[in-house]
C-alpha cells in the first residue's frame, strides 16, 4: 500500500513537488510510532489522512488527501470526522496550520449536521 499512500500524499501542496520530502514523509509514517496514516476505502482507496500524537492528550492531523476524481463530495470531511471519533476519548484533535482552514470547515459541517 506504500505506493498508493505516496500517490495520495503527492497531492498535498507541501509534498507535491519534492519527491525526497514525500519519501521522507512515508518513511516517517512507517517508522515513527507516533505517526499514523489511514487510508479511506469505499470501492477503491479514495483518500488518506495522516496524524501524529504529540503527547498523551494531543493529536495533530497533518495530512488529508483525496483522489482528485473524488473530491468535493465530502470524503475529506468524513475522514477527519472519523479520526475525531477514533480519538475522541483520549486526545484533543487539532490540525497543522496548513489544514486548519479545512478542519474549520469540517467543524462547521458537523455543527450543521447536528442541528438538522
N, C-alpha and C positions, 0 to 999 in steps of 0.2 A: 504493500500500500504506500510505500515511500514515494514512488513516482507520482501517484495520484495526489498525495499530500503536497508534494513540491509543486505540481501543476496548479493546484488551488491557491497555495500561498504566493505563487508567482503573480497573481492578480493584485496582490496588496501593493499599494504605491511605494512603500519603503523597501520592498523586496524585488519589485518588478525588473529593474534594470541592472541588478547586481547579482550575478549567479553565485559568486563566492559568499555573499551575505545570505542568500537563500540556502545554500548548502550548510552554512554555519547554523542557521535557524533550525533546520531539520535535525542536524546533529544534536543541538541543544535539547530539542524535544525527545530525542532518542536516549540521551544520556543523563539529563538532569531530572531527578525525581520530583522536583518542584514544578516542572513544566509538563503540561498535559495538552494533547491535541486530539480533538474529537472530530470524526468525520460524520457528516449528515447524509443518511441514505434513505431514499424513497425507493423508486425503481432502480436508480443508479445513485452513485455518490455525487451529491449536488453541491456540497459545501464543507467547510472546515471551520472550527472555532478552536482557538488556542488560548490557554491561560497559564498563569504562573501563580503559585502560592507564595506570598511574600512572608507570611508568618502564620501563627495559629488562628488568626482572625481575618486576614485579608487575602483576597484573591483578585487578580487583575486580568481582565480579558484583554489580550494583546493582539489577537488576530481574529478577524471574521472575514471569510471569503466565500463567495457563492459563484458557481459556474455562470459565466456571463449569459448563457442562453436560458437561465432560470432565475434571473434577477427580477426585482420589483414585484414579486408575488408573495413576499413575507417570509422567505426561508431564513434570511439573516436574523430577523426578529425572533422567529421560532427557536433558532439555535441559541441565541442569547438568553431567551426566557427559560429554555431547558437547562442551561448551565446554572442559572439562578436557582431553579428548583432543585437541581442536583446538590448544590452547595448551600441551600438556604439555612440549614441548622448549624452550620459550622463557620461560615465565612461572611464577611462583608464583601460584596461583589462590586468592583469598580472597573473602570476601563482606562487604557492608556490615553494620553492627550489626543492622539490621532483618532481614537474610536469613541471619545466622549460624546461627540455630537450624535453619532449613531445610537449609542446607548440611551441618550436622552429621548430620541425618537421611540425607542423600544419602551421606555418608561411611559411616555405619553400614550402610546398604543395600548399598553397594559392597563392603564387607568381607564381608558375609554372602554375597553372590553369588560372591565368590572362594572361599569355603570350601565351597560346595555343589558 
